[in-house]
Amino acid sequence: MNLLASWKLLGVTLLLAASAFIASCTEQSAEPIAARGCGGDVGRDALRDYVMKTSLARDTSPEGVTRLIEIMRYGSSLADEQVRAQFDDAIASLASLGGSKNLAGDSVAVIIKEVSDRGVSNDGSVLCWARRAVEPAPAGMESLERLATALSSQYDLTLPAAPQIAYLPIFYSISSSEPVRVVEADLAGRDAARIGVLIRLVQSAPIALAPIETQQARLRAYEKEVMEARGAVLSADLAEARYSLATSKNKLNELWAELDEGMRQKLSSRQSVWIKQRDARCNLTAKERATEENQRELIEVQCLANENERRVRELRQLATW
């Protein structure tokens, strides 16, 4: 009898232990499911992944990428022969990008706000509501802006406008089982297309920008060489003009010293007026004809030298009278 009671007690103990174990397992499995709700990190990541894949799975490339390919072809026709290979590579890469599916979304950010749970459906999925938007990440926006500036300044062309994605509401449901994913959503096809255009435009910007930046760098290098060459010529011309001015001053001073005292007294006041008029005239001529300092100096020095030579001829004629 005692043995039977002992077995019954053992059985009850095992049964209670098993029940407690099952209950604990149920509680442990319910915890991560709750943590994977609409507002949790896993639920948000599932929505972001769904938005990106749905948008990029649509044929959204013609509106943005195809236009960029046309711009690249135009740019290639104007580019130096040494840079055209880069344009060809960019065109091929853009064509490949336009036809690819499910591209990485690092260049854009899916913003999710005001997430709320709407309960659980009959099949166990979690019903959700949120506001979401898609916009370029800072690096993607910077690349777009640089490309737009380059196209505008280099070719007088305009980049296709990036769609402005406003915050839009979305109803969706996520699975309660692993892996957590969006089971269903009311993401409109038009909205998905706009997002896809933005994503592909942002991702294609660096590809299209590379050959343009190379061409601009070559142009800047060429302009620098031209400026340095012009500077060398200007320096030589300025040195020659300064020498001519010094020579004309010596001639003028020597001729003035050769005049007799009476002639110098007679011409003294007129000579002072002439010097003031010469300086004012040459200074004004230089300011009207040039803005760069060295170029302005060159014009003024050449003018002074010419005026001195003219005055030398006039004084020689007066001296012979």
TASULQUI-V232542 format. One line per field, one symbol per residue. phi: phi as a letter, one per 20 degrees, with the letter a starting at -180 (. if undefined). burial: + if it has 16 or more other ideal C-beta (glycine too) atoms within 10 Angstrom, else -. Layout:
# TASULQUI-V232542
phi=???
burial=???
This chain:
# TASULQUI-V232542
phi=.ffffffffffffffffffffffffffffffffffefgefgffffffgfffffffffeedfgfdfffffffffffffdffgfefffffffffffffffeedlffdfecceecclfbedocefenfeecbbdcbcbffgffffffffffffffeeclddfgffgeeefcfbebcdfedfffbfebbdfffffffffffffffffegffffgffffffffffffffffffffffffffffffffffffffffffffffffffffffffegfffffffffgffffffgfffebdffffffgfffffffffffffffffffffef
burial=--------------------------------+--+++-+--++-+++++++-+++---++-+++-+++-++--++--+---++-++--++-++--++----+-+-++-+-+--+---------++++-+-+++++---++-++--++-++--+----+--++-+----+-+++++---++++-+-+---++++++++++++++++++++++-++------------------+---+--++-++--+--++---+--+-------+------+---+---+---+--------++++++++++++++--++--+------
